[in-house]
Amino acid sequence: MASAFIYIVRCADGSLYTGWTDDVRQRVEAHNAGRGAKYTRSRRPVTLVYAEVCADKSAALKREYAVKHLTRAAKLALIDKAQGNFYNLI
């Protein structure tokens, strides 16, 4: 199993948040408990809409940086292309 993932959650206000983790399920739970990123604390609940396997933390950080710099439309296209196929990763 991979040691790192990048993920995108949809916040209650419709905005998207991208992050990296070694445990997607635990990280989404942390966001929803108010222990996640400062950005998501006031935008709960969040829903996982995308996750991607990365080889290691370094690769995940690089991919996270790239995804964070995508336009909203490009992020939505990435999410649509995955169509929920990431659930077997978590």
Beta strands, then each sheet from edge to edge (+ up, - down):
strand 1: 4-10
strand 2: 16-21
strand 3: 47-54
sheet 1: 2+ 1- 3+
end
